[in-house]
């Protein structure tokens, strides 16, 4: 059996064992009602049974949505020197990469674009890894 702190006819808190073993005497005095082991906080005693008037919240997990990539996402992972190259359209590869990024924002589409930039020397492998993280 556990002991409960009852306040306004509702279980405010539950002590896992005898209150004298867990709390100082002034706090233990509040845990003065024996309750069954399966009693939870918020229960109300009605007709000799502990009843939960408010249903427990339903756990809901948000679905993981796909990430949409933008050129700003790629640029944010670059070093200052790489950003200067990116902003000035120094190479044909960067121009091509920008066009590819506009047309295919998924991870499957961005990885080859970043690899193309790494292969051309316009960004480092570290930058690619940082952008994909």
N, C-alpha and C positions, 0 to 999 in steps of 0.2 A: 504494500500500500504506500501511496505517496500522500503528502500533506499539501493542501492548497491554501492560498491567501484569497479569501472571498471578500469582494468589495462590490456593493450595489447588486447583491445576489448573483454575481458573476465571478468566475475564476479569474483572478488578476494575475496570479503566478503560481507555479508548482515547484515544490521542493523535491529533489530526487530521493530523499530519504527522510530520516527524522530531523526536523528543523534544528534541534539543539546541537546536532553534529555538524551542521553547515553554516549556521548563523550565530551572531551574538544574541543573548537573551532578549534584548529589546526588539530585534527583528524577528526572531523565532516565534515570538508571541503572536504575530500576524498569521502564521501558518498553523491554524488551529482546526482545520477540517480535513478528515481523512477522505481521500478520493481513490477510485480505482486507478490502476496503473495506466489505462488507456485514456484517461481524462486529459483534455488539452485546455490551454488557456482560451478563455472566451466562453466556456461551457456554462450553462445555467441549469440549476436543479429544478426540475418540474416533475411532479408526481413520483419522486424517488429515483429518477433517472437523470443523468447529465445529458442535456440536449444542447445542440449547437444551433442557435437561431440564425446566424449568418453563415452561409456556406463558405467553405474554404475556397480561396481564389484558385482558379484554374491556371495551371502553368502553361504558358504559351511561348513558344520559341519562334522568333521571327525568321523567315526564310532568308538564306544567304543569297543576296542578289548579285548578279554579275557586275563587275566593275567596268565602268565606261571610261576609257582612256581619252585624254585630250593632249594636245601638244604642250599645254601648260604643265601637265603631270610629268611628262618626259623632261621638259626644261628644268623643272624644280629639282630633279635628281642630278643635274649636271654641275660640274665645277664651273668657276667663273670663266675660264678660258674656253670651255666647251660651249657655254651660253653665248659668248661673243661670236663664235663661229656660227652657232645655230641662228642667232638673230640677224647676222649679216648675209646669210645664204651664200657662204664662201664656195661651196662645192655643189656639183650636180647631185651627189649622194644626199646631201641635206635637203635639197629641193624635192628629190624623189621621196625621201622619208616623210616630209611634211604632207605630200599628196597622199601617200599610203596611210598615214595616220588619220587623215580626214575621212578616208573611205572605209577603214576597218578598225573600229575601236576595241575589239575583244582581245583578250590575252593571247589567244592563238594567233591573232593577226599582228600584234605588236612585237612579239618575240623575234620574228624574222627581220622586222624593220630595225629593231635595235641591234641585232646581230650584223646587219648590213652596215650600220654606223660604226660598230666595233671593228669590222673587217676593213673599213675604209680609213680607220684611224681618227675618225671625227669624235668618237667617245671611247672611253676605256671600258674594259670588262667590269670593273668595279662600279662604274656609273650604270651600266646595264643591270647589274645585280641590285643596285640601290633602287632603281626605278621599278623593277619587278617585285621588290619586297613589299 
